[in-house]
Amino acid sequence: MAAEEKRDYYEVLGVSKGASEDEIKKAFRKQARLYHPDLHPDDKEAEAKFKEVNEAYEVLSDADKKAKYDRFGFAGVDPTYGAGAGAGGAGFDGFGGFGGFGGVDDILNAFFGGGSRRSDPNAPRRGEDIEMNITLDFMEACKGCQHTLKVTRMERCNECNGSGAAKGSSKKTCPDCKGTGTVRIQQNTPFGSFAQTARCQRCGGRGQVIENPCPTCSGRGRVRKTTSRTLNIPAGVYDGAQLQIRGEGSHGLNGGPAGDLFLNVRVKSDPIFERRNTYDIWTELPLTYAQATLGAKVSVPTIDGKVSFDIPEGTQPGTEFRLRGKGVKKGNRDDYGDCYFKVTIEIPKGLSKHQKDLLQNFEDSLDEKNYKKRSSFFDKLKEKFK
């Protein structure tokens, strides 16, 4: 794609120009997983999108290239910008470099000698990470649980044991590059004609080709599978947390390790309890008028069961009490948050005449000293309007 036809790199990744390094990386991971060729075999559109995403990240993840792009646009990072076919048609290939090169350094080396240094394409490669969402009940998040979910990932092909070659066959040395992974080509540039080293297109730089690919994985060495996984969710996870389950992502290539599984946690609300400050539990405790007035021994609900508590005489509505260590376990630590409960007073309704008379007689027996807050209020009122 000519530079003039390309989309803005920030638009490709779906981030703003002021995005941080972490935001750019997270956006790249999301887009790369969406269009990865392993998930869309023989899908040319997905392959083009994947190349576009890689191209954008190759620039925006590099501070120097990003600064040049922000200042000069494509002309700052693509030497072929505006030059057309006569410039040699290098351009980005979308897989971490320009054309057959690994990046700007490779182009300079090709022009001035020395060749490019690139990693071994047959070296073990780590598998891709997977990101999923899970929903937990309130108590499951507080106490921990086992959670079963279906995970779709790339797994090593059992038919060929990950080699990509059909049974009874093996990979062969690439006849074009003789196993080196690179070929020398003649490149016409505005500066003249140069001989340069580029990645072998036949073997993709691996130095080996599969003449008889495995029918199960089509030579990729991995297949897409959906399996049920039962995972241990630790106590204390909270709404919005992200759990990292190591080794539960896609299997690696060439014997590389598996990626990780990232779980985005959503916790359902509870009709009785509420979590605050991550590890503290809050609830309300309704009392009768008599319990609040006379004091009482009551049962307070906590996430570990009911706890006996003495309500002091004359407790007012809205009073908050604290039960130390009755909250949520703090991750891998041995201590816990606290449980708080706020008192509410329920005023009785539907009283009989006899009950009303008893209550009125009780009210008549009281005086101002029994209502300190009420007495203080009216004293302030009298002072204000004296």
GUFILO-405907 format. One record per residue: residue in three letters; x, y, z of N, C-alpha, C in turn. Coordinates in steps of 0.2 Angstrom, whole numbers, plus 2048, in hexadecimal, padded with zeros to 3 digits. Example, Ala and Ser with C-alpha at 12.3 -4.5 7.8 and 13.67 -1.06 7.14 Angstrom:
% residues 2
     r   nc1   nc2   nc3   cac1   cac2   cac3   cc1   cc2   cc3
   ALA   842   7E4   827    83E    7EA    827   842   7F0   827
   SER   840   7F5   823    844    7FB    824   840   800   827
This chain:
% residues 386
     r   nc1   nc2   nc3   cac1   cac2   cac3   cc1   cc2   cc3
   MET   804   7FA   800    800    800    800   804   806   800
   ALA   803   80B   7FB    807    811    7FB   806   815   802
   ALA   80B   819   804    80A    81D    80A   804   821   809
   GLU   803   824   803    7FE    829    803   7F7   826   804
   GLU   7F6   81F   803    7F0    81C    804   7EF   819   80B
   LYS   7F4   819   80F    7F4    816    816   7F0   81A   81B
   ARG   7ED   816   820    7E9    81A    825   7EE   81C   82A
   ASP   7EC   821   82E    7F0    824    833   7F1   81E   838
   TYR   7F7   81E   83B    7F9    818    83F   7F5   818   846
   TYR   7F4   81E   848    7F0    81F    84E   7E9   81C   84D
   GLU   7E6   81D   847    7DF    81B    845   7E0   813   845
   VAL   7E5   811   842    7E5    809    841   7E5   806   848
   LEU   7E8   808   84D    7E8    805    853   7E3   808   858
   GLY   7DF   80D   856    7D9    80F    859   7DB   813   860
   VAL   7E1   817   85F    7E3    81B    865   7E4   822   863
   SER   7E4   826   868    7E5    82D    867   7EC   82F   866
   LYS   7EE   835   863    7F5    837    862   7F9   837   869
   GLY   7F5   839   86E    7F9    839    875   7F9   833   879
   ALA   7F7   82D   876    7F7    827    879   7FE   825   87C
   SER   7FD   822   882    803    820    885   806   819   882
   GLU   80C   818   884    80F    811    882   80B   80B   883
   ASP   809   80B   889    804    805    88C   7FE   805   888
   GLU   7FB   80B   886    7F5    80B    882   7F6   809   87B
   ILE   7FC   80B   878    7FD    808    871   7FE   801   871
   LYS   802   7FE   876    803    7F7    877   7FD   7F3   877
   LYS   7F9   7F5   87C    7F2    7F2    87D   7EE   7F2   877
   ALA   7EE   7F8   873    7EA    7F8    86D   7ED   7F3   868
   PHE   7F3   7F3   867    7F6    7EF    862   7F5   7E7   864
   ARG   7F5   7E5   86A    7F4    7DE    86C   7ED   7DD   86A
   LYS   7E8   7E1   86B    7E1    7E0    86A   7E0   7DF   862
   GLN   7E3   7E4   85E    7E2    7E3    857   7E5   7DD   854
   ALA   7EB   7DC   856    7EF    7D6    854   7EC   7D0   855
   ARG   7E9   7CF   85B    7E5    7C9    85C   7DF   7C8   858
   LEU   7DC   7CE   856    7D6    7CE    852   7D7   7CC   84B
   TYR   7DD   7CE   848    7DE    7CC    841   7E4   7C7   840
   HIS   7E6   7C4   845    7EC    7BF    845   7EB   7BA   83F
   PRO   7EF   7B9   83B    7EF    7B4    835   7ED   7AD   838
   ASP   7EF   7AB   83D    7EE    7A4    840   7E6   7A3   841
   LEU   7E3   7A9   843    7DC    7A9    844   7D8   7AA   83E
   HIS   7DB   7AC   838    7D7    7AD    832   7DB   7AA   82C
   PRO   7DC   7A4   82C    7E0    7A1    826   7DD   7A2   820
   ASP   7E1   7A4   81B    7DF    7A6    814   7DB   7AC   813
   ASP   7DB   7B0   818    7D6    7B6    818   7DB   7BC   816
   LYS   7DB   7BE   810    7DF    7C3    80E   7DE   7CA   811
   GLU   7D7   7CB   813    7D6    7D2    816   7D8   7D2   81D
   ALA   7D8   7CC   821    7DA    7CC    827   7E2   7CD   827
   GLU   7E5   7CA   822    7EC    7CA    822   7EF   7D1   821
   ALA   7EB   7D5   81C    7ED    7DC    81B   7EC   7E0   821
   LYS   7E6   7DF   825    7E5    7E2    82B   7EB   7E1   830
   PHE   7ED   7DB   831    7F2    7D9    835   7F8   7DD   834
   LYS   7FA   7DD   82D    800    7E0    82B   800   7E8   82D
   GLU   7FA   7EB   82C    7F9    7F2    82D   7FA   7F3   835
   VAL   7F7   7EF   839    7F8    7F0    840   7FF   7EF   842
   ASN   802   7EA   840    809    7E9    841   80E   7EF   83F
   GLU   80C   7F2   839    810    7F8    836   80F   7FE   83B
   ALA   808   7FF   83D    807    805    842   80B   804   848
   TYR   80B   7FE   84B    80E    7FD    851   815   7FD   851
   GLU   818   7FB   84B    820    7FB    84A   822   803   84B
   VAL   81E   807   849    820    80E    849   81E   811   850
   LEU   818   810   852    816    814    858   819   811   85E
   SER   81B   80B   85E    81E    808    864   826   80A   865
   ASP   828   80D   860    82F    810    860   82F   817   861
   ALA   832   81A   866    832    821    868   835   825   862
   ASP   83A   823   85F    83D    827    85A   839   827   854
   LYS   837   821   852    832    821    84C   82C   825   84D
   LYS   829   824   853    823    828    855   824   82F   854
   ALA   829   832   857    82B    839    857   82B   83B   84F
   LYS   82E   837   84B    82F    839    844   828   839   841
   TYR   824   834   842    81E    833    83F   819   839   841
   ASP   819   83B   848    815    840    84B   817   847   847
   ARG   81E   848   845    820    84E    843   81F   84E   83B
   PHE   821   849   838    821    849    830   81C   844   82D
   GLY   818   841   831    813    83C    82E   817   836   82B
   PHE   814   833   826    817    82D    823   81E   82F   820
   ALA   81F   835   81E    826    836    81B   82B   836   820
   GLY   82A   836   826    82F    836    82B   831   82E   82D
   VAL   82D   829   82B    82E    823    82D   82F   81E   826
   ASP   82C   820   821    82C    81C    81B   830   820   815
   PRO   836   81D   814    83A    821    80F   837   821   808
   THR   832   81D   806    82F    81C    800   829   821   7FF
   TYR   828   825   804    822    829    804   822   82E   7FE
   GLY   81D   82E   7FA    81D    833    7F5   822   831   7EF
   ALA   826   82B   7EF    82B    82A    7EA   828   826   7E5
   GLY   823   822   7E6    820    81E    7E1   824   818   7E0
   ALA   822   814   7DA    826    80E    7D9   82D   80F   7D7
   GLY   82F   815   7D5    836    816    7D3   83A   815   7D9
   ALA   838   816   7DF    83C    816    7E6   83D   80F   7E7
   GLY   83B   80A   7E4    83D    803    7E5   837   7FF   7E8
   GLY   832   802   7EA    82C    7FF    7ED   82D   7FB   7F3
   ALA   832   7FE   7F8    833    7FA    7FE   82D   7FA   802
   GLY   82C   800   806    825    800    80A   825   7FB   810
   PHE   820   7FC   814    820    7F7    81A   81D   7F1   817
   ASP   81F   7EB   81A    81C    7E5    819   817   7E3   81F
   GLY   817   7E7   824    812    7E6    829   814   7E1   82E
   PHE   81A   7DD   82E    81C    7D8    832   823   7DB   836
   GLY   823   7E1   838    829    7E3    83C   82E   7E6   837
   GLY   82D   7E9   831    832    7EC    82D   82F   7EE   827
   PHE   834   7F1   823    833    7F4    81C   834   7EF   817
   GLY   82F   7ED   813    831    7E9    80D   834   7E2   810
   GLY   83A   7E1   80D    83D    7DB    80F   842   7DC   815
   PHE   842   7E2   818    847    7E4    81D   843   7E4   824
   GLY   847   7E4   829    845    7E4    830   843   7EA   832
   GLY   845   7F0   82F    844    7F7    831   849   7FC   82E
   VAL   849   802   831    84D    807    82E   854   805   82E
   ASP   857   802   833    85E    7FF    834   85F   7FA   82E
   ASP   85B   7F6   82C    85C    7F1    827   85D   7F5   820
   ILE   859   7FA   81F    859    7FE    819   860   801   818
   LEU   862   804   81E    869    808    81E   86E   803   81D
   ASN   86E   7FD   820    873    7F8    81F   873   7F5   818
   ALA   86D   7F5   815    86D    7F2    80E   870   7F7   809
   PHE   86F   7FE   80B    872    803    806   87A   803   807
   PHE   87C   803   80E    883    804    80F   887   7FE   812
   GLY   884   7F8   811    888    7F2    812   886   7EF   819
   GLY   888   7E9   81B    888    7E7    821   882   7E2   822
   GLY   87D   7E2   81E    877    7DE    81F   873   7DF   825
   SER   86E   7DC   826    869    7DD    82B   86A   7D7   830
   ARG   869   7D9   836    869    7D4    83B   862   7D2   83D
   ARG   85F   7CC   83C    858    7CA    83E   858   7C4   842
   SER   853   7C3   846    853    7BE    84B   851   7B7   847
   ASP   853   7B2   84A    852    7AB    847   84B   7AA   846
   PRO   848   7A9   840    841    7A8    83F   83F   7A1   841
   ASN   844   79C   842    842    796    845   843   795   84C
   ALA   845   79B   850    846    79A    857   83F   79A   85A
   PRO   83F   797   860    838    796    864   835   79D   865
   ARG   82E   79D   864    82A    7A3    864   825   7A2   869
   ARG   824   7A7   86E    81F    7A7    873   818   7A7   86F
   GLY   813   7A4   872    80C    7A4    870   809   7AB   871
   GLU   803   7AC   86E    800    7B2    86F   7FC   7B2   876
   ASP   7FB   7B8   879    7F7    7B9    87F   7F0   7B9   87C
   ILE   7EB   7B7   881    7E4    7B7    880   7E1   7BB   885
   GLU   7DC   7BF   883    7D8    7C3    888   7D1   7C1   888
   MET   7CE   7C0   88E    7C7    7BE    88E   7C4   7C1   894
   ASN   7BD   7C1   894    7B9    7C4    899   7B6   7BF   89E
   ILE   7B6   7BF   8A4    7B2    7BB    8A8   7AE   7BF   8AD
   THR   7A8   7BC   8AF    7A3    7BF    8B4   7A3   7BA   8BA
   LEU   7A4   7BD   8C0    7A4    7B9    8C6   79E   7BC   8CB
   ASP   79B   7B8   8CF    797    7BA    8D4   79B   7BD   8D9
   PHE   797   7C1   8DD    79A    7C6    8E2   79E   7C1   8E7
   MET   79C   7BC   8E9    79F    7B8    8EE   7A5   7B4   8EB
   GLU   7A4   7B2   8E5    7AA    7AE    8E1   7B0   7B3   8E1
   ALA   7AF   7B9   8E0    7B4    7BE    8E0   7B7   7BF   8E6
   CYS   7B3   7BF   8EC    7B6    7C0    8F2   7BA   7BA   8F5
   LYS   7B7   7B4   8F4    7BA    7AE    8F7   7BE   7AA   8F3
   GLY   7BE   7AC   8EC    7C2    7A8    8E7   7BE   7A2   8E5
   CYS   7BF   79F   8DF    7BB    79A    8DD   7BF   796   8D7
   GLN   7BC   791   8D4    7BE    78E    8CE   7B9   790   8C9
   HIS   7BC   792   8C3    7B8    794    8BE   7B9   791   8B7
   THR   7B4   78E   8B4    7B5    78A    8AE   7B3   78F   8A8
   LEU   7B7   78F   8A3    7B6    793    89D   7B9   790   897
   LYS   7B6   792   891    7B8    78F    88B   7BE   794   888
   VAL   7C3   791   887    7C9    795    884   7CA   793   87D
   THR   7CA   798   878    7CC    797    871   7D3   799   870
   ARG   7D8   795   86E    7DF    797    86D   7E2   792   868
   MET   7E8   794   866    7EC    790    861   7F0   78B   865
   GLU   7EF   785   864    7F2    77F    867   7F7   77B   862
   ARG   7FC   778   865    801    774    861   7FD   76F   85D
   CYS   7FE   76E   857    7FB    769    853   7FD   762   855
   ASN   7F9   75E   857    7FB    757    859   7FD   752   853
   GLU   7FA   754   84E    7FB    750    848   802   750   846
   CYS   805   756   846    80C    757    843   811   759   849
   ASN   80E   759   84F    812    75B    855   815   762   854
   GLY   811   766   850    814    76D    850   819   76F   84A
   SER   81A   76A   846    81F    76B    841   81C   76E   83B
   GLY   816   76D   83A    813    76F    834   813   76B   82E
   ALA   817   766   82E    818    761    829   814   75B   82A
   ALA   811   758   825    80D    752    825   811   74C   828
   LYS   80E   747   82B    811    741    82D   815   73E   828
   GLY   81B   73C   82A    820    738    825   824   73D   820
   SER   823   744   822    827    749    81E   82A   74E   823
   SER   82E   752   820    831    757    824   832   75E   820
   LYS   834   763   824    836    769    820   83C   768   81C
   LYS   83D   76C   816    842    76B    812   846   772   812
   THR   84C   772   810    850    778    80F   84D   77C   809
   CYS   84C   782   80A    849    786    805   84E   787   7FF
   PRO   84C   785   7F9    850    785    7F3   852   78C   7F1
   ASP   84E   791   7F3    850    798    7F0   855   79B   7F5
   CYS   855   79A   7FB    85A    79E    7FF   85F   799   802
   LYS   85E   792   800    863    78D    803   863   78D   80A
   GLY   85E   78E   80D    85E    78D    815   860   793   819
   THR   862   799   815    864    79F    819   85E   7A3   81B
   GLY   859   7A3   818    853    7A7    819   853   7AE   816
   THR   859   7AF   812    859    7B6    80F   85C   7B5   808
   VAL   85A   7B9   803    85D    7B9    7FD   85F   7C0   7FB
   ARG   864   7C0   7F6    867    7C6    7F4   863   7C8   7ED
   ILE   861   7CF   7ED    85D    7D1    7E8   860   7D8   7E5
   GLN   85E   7D9   7DF    860    7E0    7DC   85B   7E5   7DD
   GLN   85C   7EA   7E1    857    7EF    7E2   859   7F6   7DF
   ASN   854   7F8   7DB    855    7FF    7D8   852   804   7DC
   THR   856   809   7DE    854    80F    7E2   856   815   7DF
   PRO   854   81B   7E2    855    822    7DF   85D   823   7DF
   PHE   861   81F   7E3    868    820    7E4   86C   81B   7DF
   GLY   868   817   7DB    86C    812    7D7   869   80B   7D8
   SER   86D   806   7D6    86B    7FF    7D6   870   7FC   7DC
   PHE   86D   7F9   7E0    870    7F6    7E6   86E   7EF   7E7
   ALA   873   7EB   7E9    872    7E4    7EA   871   7E3   7F2
   GLN   86B   7E0   7F4    86A    7E0    7FB   867   7D9   7FD
   THR   867   7D8   804    864    7D2    806   85D   7D3   809
   ALA   859   7CF   807    852    7CF    809   84F   7C8   80B
   ARG   84A   7C8   80F    847    7C2    811   845   7BE   80C
   CYS   846   7B8   80C    844    7B3    807   83C   7B3   807
   GLN   839   7B4   801    832    7B4    801   82F   7AD   801
   ARG   833   7A8   7FE    830    7A1    7FD   82F   79E   804
   CYS   834   79F   809    834    79C    80F   832   7A0   815
   GLY   831   7A7   813    830    7AC    818   835   7AD   81D
   GLY   83B   7AC   81B    841    7AD    81F   843   7A7   823
   ARG   840   7A2   823    841    79C    828   846   797   825
   GLY   848   798   81F    84D    793    81C   84A   78C   81A
   GLN   844   78B   81C    841    784    81B   83A   785   818
   VAL   838   780   814    832    780    811   82E   779   813
   ILE   828   77A   813    824    773    814   821   772   80D
   GLU   823   76C   80A    820    76A    804   81A   766   805
   ASN   81A   763   80A    814    75E    80C   811   761   812
   PRO   80D   766   812    80A    768    819   805   764   81C
   CYS   805   764   823    801    760    827   7F9   762   825
   PRO   7F5   75D   824    7EE    75F    822   7EA   761   827
   THR   7EC   760   82D    7E8    762    833   7E9   76A   835
   CYS   7EF   76C   834    7F1    773    836   7F3   777   830
   SER   7F3   774   82A    7F5    777    824   7FC   77A   824
   GLY   800   777   827    807    779    828   809   77E   82D
   ARG   804   780   831    805    786    835   808   783   83C
   GLY   807   77D   83D    80A    77A    844   805   77B   84A
   ARG   800   77E   849    7FB    780    84E   7F4   780   84B
   VAL   7EF   77E   850    7E8    77E    84E   7E4   782   853
   ARG   7DF   784   851    7DB    788    855   7D6   784   859
   LYS   7D6   784   860    7D2    77F    864   7CE   783   869
   THR   7C8   781   86B    7C4    783    870   7C4   77E   876
   THR   7C7   77F   87C    7C7    77A    881   7C4   77E   887
   SER   7C2   779   88C    7BF    77C    892   7C5   77B   897
   ARG   7C6   781   89B    7CB    782    8A0   7C8   783   8A6
   THR   7CA   780   8AC    7C8    781    8B2   7CD   785   8B6
   LEU   7CC   78B   8B8    7D1    78F    8BA   7D0   791   8C2
   ASN   7D5   792   8C6    7D4    794    8CD   7D4   79B   8CD
   ILE   7CF   79E   8CF    7CE    7A6    8D0   7D0   7A7   8D7
   PRO   7D5   7AB   8D8    7D7    7AD    8DF   7D2   7B1   8E3
   ALA   7D2   7B1   8EA    7CD    7B5    8EE   7CF   7BC   8ED
   GLY   7CB   7C0   8ED    7CC    7C8    8ED   7CC   7CB   8E7
   VAL   7CB   7C8   8E1    7CA    7CB    8DB   7C5   7D0   8DB
   TYR   7C5   7D5   8D7    7C0    7DB    8D7   7BE   7DC   8D0
   ASP   7B8   7E0   8D0    7B6    7E2    8C9   7BB   7E6   8C6
   GLY   7BC   7E5   8BF    7C1    7E9    8BB   7C8   7E6   8BC
   ALA   7C9   7E1   8C0    7D0    7DE    8C0   7D2   7DA   8BA
   GLN   7D8   7D9   8B9    7DA    7D5    8B3   7DF   7CF   8B6
   LEU   7DD   7C9   8B5    7E1    7C4    8B8   7E6   7C1   8B2
   GLN   7EC   7BF   8B4    7F0    7BC    8AF   7F2   7B5   8B1
   ILE   7EF   7B1   8AC    7F0    7A9    8AD   7F6   7A7   8A9
   ARG   7FC   7A6   8AB    802    7A5    8A7   801   79E   8A4
   GLY   803   79E   89D    803    798    89A   7FD   795   897
   GLU   7F7   799   898    7F1    797    895   7EF   79A   88F
   GLY   7F4   79E   88C    7F2    7A1    885   7F4   79C   880
   SER   7F5   79E   879    7F6    79A    874   7FD   797   874
   HIS   7FE   791   872    804    78D    872   809   791   86D
   GLY   810   790   86F    815    794    86B   817   790   865
   LEU   81B   793   861    81D    790    85B   825   78E   85C
   ASN   826   789   858    82D    786    858   82F   784   85F
   GLY   82B   782   863    82C    77F    86A   82C   785   86F
   GLY   82A   78B   86D    82A    791    872   824   790   877
   PRO   825   794   87C    820    793    882   819   796   880
   ALA   814   794   884    80D    797    882   80C   79E   885
   GLY   808   7A1   882    806    7A8    885   802   7A8   88B
   ASP   800   7AD   88D    7FC    7AE    893   7F4   7AF   892
   LEU   7F0   7AE   897    7E9    7AF    896   7E8   7B5   89B
   PHE   7E5   7BA   898    7E3    7C0    89C   7DB   7C0   89D
   LEU   7D9   7C0   8A3    7D2    7C0    8A5   7D0   7C7   8A8
   ASN   7CB   7CA   8A4    7C8    7D0    8A6   7C2   7CF   8AB
   VAL   7C2   7D1   8B1    7BD    7CE    8B6   7B8   7D3   8B7
   ARG   7B2   7D1   8B7    7AC    7D4    8B8   7A8   7D1   8BE
   VAL   7A7   7D5   8C3    7A4    7D2    8C9   79C   7D4   8CA
   LYS   798   7D0   8CB    791    7D2    8CC   790   7D5   8D2
   SER   78B   7DA   8D2    789    7DD    8D9   785   7D8   8DD
   ASP   785   7DA   8E4    782    7D6    8E9   77C   7DA   8EC
   PRO   777   7D7   8EE    771    7DA    8F1   773   7DC   8F8
   ILE   778   7D9   8FB    779    7DB    902   780   7DF   903
   PHE   785   7DC   900    78B    7DF    901   78E   7E3   8FB
   GLU   792   7E8   8FD    796    7EC    8F8   79D   7EC   8FA
   ARG   7A1   7EC   8F5    7A9    7ED    8F6   7AB   7F4   8F5
   ARG   7AF   7F6   8FA    7B2    7FD    8F9   7BA   7FC   8FB
   ASN   7BE   801   8F8    7C5    800    8F9   7C8   7F9   8F8
   THR   7C5   7F6   8F3    7C7    7EF    8F0   7C6   7EA   8F5
   TYR   7C8   7EA   8FC    7C7    7E5    900   7C2   7E6   906
   ASP   7BF   7EB   907    7BA    7ED    90C   7B3   7EB   90A
   ILE   7AF   7E8   90E    7A8    7E7    90D   7A4   7EB   911
   TRP   79F   7EE   90D    79A    7F2    911   793   7EF   910
   THR   78F   7F0   915    788    7EE    915   784   7F2   91A
   GLU   77D   7F2   919    779    7F5    91E   775   7F0   923
   LEU   774   7F3   929    771    7EE    92E   76A   7F2   930
   PRO   764   7F0   92E    75E    7F3    931   75D   7F1   938
   LEU   75C   7F6   93D    75A    7F5    944   753   7F7   945
   THR   750   7F4   94A    749    7F7    94C   74A   7FD   951
   TYR   745   801   952    746    807    956   748   805   95D
   ALA   745   7FF   95F    747    7FD    966   74E   7FB   967
   GLN   751   7F7   961    758    7F5    961   75C   7FB   962
   ALA   75B   800   95D    75F    805    95D   75F   809   964
   THR   759   80A   967    758    80E    96D   75B   80A   973
   LEU   75A   804   974    75C    800    97A   762   7FD   979
   GLY   765   7FC   973    76B    7F8    972   768   7F0   971
   ALA   76C   7ED   96D    76A    7E6    96C   770   7E2   969
   LYS   770   7DB   96A    775    7D7    967   772   7D4   961
   VAL   776   7D6   95B    773    7D4    954   778   7D0   950
   SER   776   7CD   94B    77A    7C9    947   77B   7CD   940
   VAL   782   7CE   93F    784    7D3    939   786   7CE   934
   PRO   783   7CF   92E    786    7CA    928   78D   7CD   926
   THR   791   7C8   924    798    7C9    921   798   7C4   91C
   ILE   79E   7C4   918    79F    7BF    912   7A1   7B9   915
   ASP   7A2   7B8   91B    7A4    7B2    91F   79F   7AF   923
   GLY   799   7B2   923    793    7B0    927   791   7B6   92C
   LYS   78D   7B4   931    78A    7B9    935   78F   7BA   93B
   VAL   78F   7C0   93E    794    7C1    944   78F   7C5   949
   SER   790   7C3   94F    78C    7C6    955   78F   7CD   956
   PHE   78B   7D2   957    78D    7D8    959   789   7DC   95E
   ASP   78B   7DF   963    787    7E3    967   786   7EA   965
   ILE   780   7EC   964    77E    7F3    962   77D   7F7   968
   PRO   781   7FC   969    780    800    96F   77A   804   970
   GLU   778   805   976    772    809    977   772   810   974
   GLY   76C   812   971    76C    819    96E   76F   819   967
   THR   770   814   964    774    814    95D   76F   818   958
   GLN   772   81D   955    76F    821    950   76F   81E   949
   PRO   76A   820   945    769    81E    93E   770   821   93A
   GLY   773   81C   936    778    81E    932   77F   81D   936
   THR   77F   81B   93C    785    819    93F   788   813   93C
   GLU   78F   814   93B    793    80E    938   797   80B   93D
   PHE   798   804   93C    79C    800    940   7A1   7FC   93C
   ARG   7A6   7FA   93F    7AC    7F7    93B   7AD   7F0   93E
   LEU   7AE   7EB   93A    7B0    7E4    93D   7B7   7E3   939
   ARG   7BC   7E3   93D    7C3    7E2    93A   7C4   7DB   938
   GLY   7C7   7DB   932    7C9    7D5    92F   7C3   7D0   92C
   LYS   7BD   7D3   92B    7B8    7CF    929   7B6   7D1   922
   GLY   7BB   7D4   91E    7BA    7D6    917   7BD   7D1   913
   VAL   7C0   7D3   90D    7C3    7CE    908   7CA   7CD   909
   LYS   7CC   7C7   907    7D3    7C6    908   7D7   7CA   903
   LYS   7DD   7CD   905    7E1    7D1    901   7E6   7CD   8FC
   GLY   7E3   7CA   8F7    7E8    7C7    8F2   7EB   7C1   8F6
   ASN   7F2   7C1   8F5    7F6    7BC    8F7   7F8   7BD   8FF
   ARG   7F6   7C3   901    7F8    7C4    908   7F4   7C1   90D
   ASP   7F6   7C1   914    7F2    7BD    919   7ED   7C1   91C
   ASP   7ED   7C8   91B    7E8    7CC    91E   7E2   7CD   91A
   TYR   7DD   7D0   91D    7D6    7D1    91A   7D4   7D8   91B
   GLY   7CF   7DA   916    7CC    7E1    917   7C7   7E1   91D
   ASP   7C3   7E6   91E    7BF    7E6    923   7B7   7E6   921
   CYS   7B3   7E5   925    7AC    7E5    924   7A8   7EB   928
   TYR   7A5   7EF   924    7A2    7F5    927   79A   7F4   926
   PHE   796   7F6   92B    78F    7F6    92A   78C   7FC   92D
   LYS   787   7FF   92A    784    805    92C   77D   803   92E
   VAL   77B   807   934    775    805    937   76F   809   934
   THR   76A   806   932    764    80A    930   75E   808   935
   ILE   75A   80D   937    754    80C    93B   74E   80B   938
   GLU   74A   806   938    744    805    935   73E   807   93A
   ILE   73A   80C   937    735    80E    93B   72F   80A   93A
   PRO   72C   807   93F    726    803    93E   720   806   93B
   LYS   71C   802   937    716    805    934   710   800   936
   GLY   70A   802   935    704    7FE    936   703   7FD   93D
   LEU   704   802   942    704    801    949   6FC   800   94B
   SER   6FA   7FC   950    6F4    7FC    952   6F3   802   957
   LYS   6EC   803   959    6EB    809    95D   6EF   808   964
   HIS   6EF   802   966    6F2    801    96D   6FA   802   96C
   GLN   6FC   800   967    704    801    966   705   809   965
   LYS   701   80C   962    702    813    961   701   817   968
   ASP   6FC   815   96C    6FC    817    973   702   816   977
   LEU   704   810   977    70B    80E    97A   710   813   978
   LEU   711   814   972    716    818    96F   716   81F   971
   GLN   70F   822   971    70E    828    973   710   829   97A
   ASN   70E   825   97F    70F    825    986   717   825   987
   PHE   71A   821   983    722    821    983   725   828   981
   GLU   722   82B   97C    724    831    979   723   837   97F
   ASP   71D   836   982    71B    83B    987   720   83B   98D
   SER   723   835   98E    727    834    994   72E   837   993
   LEU   730   839   98D    737    83C    98B   737   843   98C
   ASP   73D   846   98C    73E    84D    98C   744   84F   988
   GLU   746   855   988    74B    857    983   752   854   985
   LYS   753   852   98B    759    84F    98C   75A   848   989
   ASN   755   845   987    755    83F    983   756   840   97B
   TYR   756   846   979    757    847    972   75C   84D   971
   LYS   762   84B   972    768    850    972   768   853   96B
   LYS   768   850   966    768    853    95F   763   858   95E
   ARG   75D   856   960    757    85A    95F   757   860   963
   SER   759   85F   969    75A    865    96E   75F   86A   96B
   SER   765   867   969    76A    86C    966   768   86F   960
   PHE   764   86C   95C    761    86F    956   75D   875   958
   PHE   758   874   95C    754    87A    95E   757   87F   962
   ASP   75C   87E   966    760    883    969   764   887   964
   LYS   767   884   95F    76A    888    95A   765   88C   956
   LEU   75F   88A   955    75A    88D    951   758   894   955
   LYS   757   893   95C    755    898    960   75A   89E   960
   GLU   761   89C   960    766    8A0    960   766   8A4   959
   LYS   765   8A1   954    765    8A4    94D   760   8A9   94D
   PHE   75A   8A8   94F    754    8AD    94E   753   8B1   955
   LYS   758   8B2   959    756    8B5    95F   755   8BD   95E
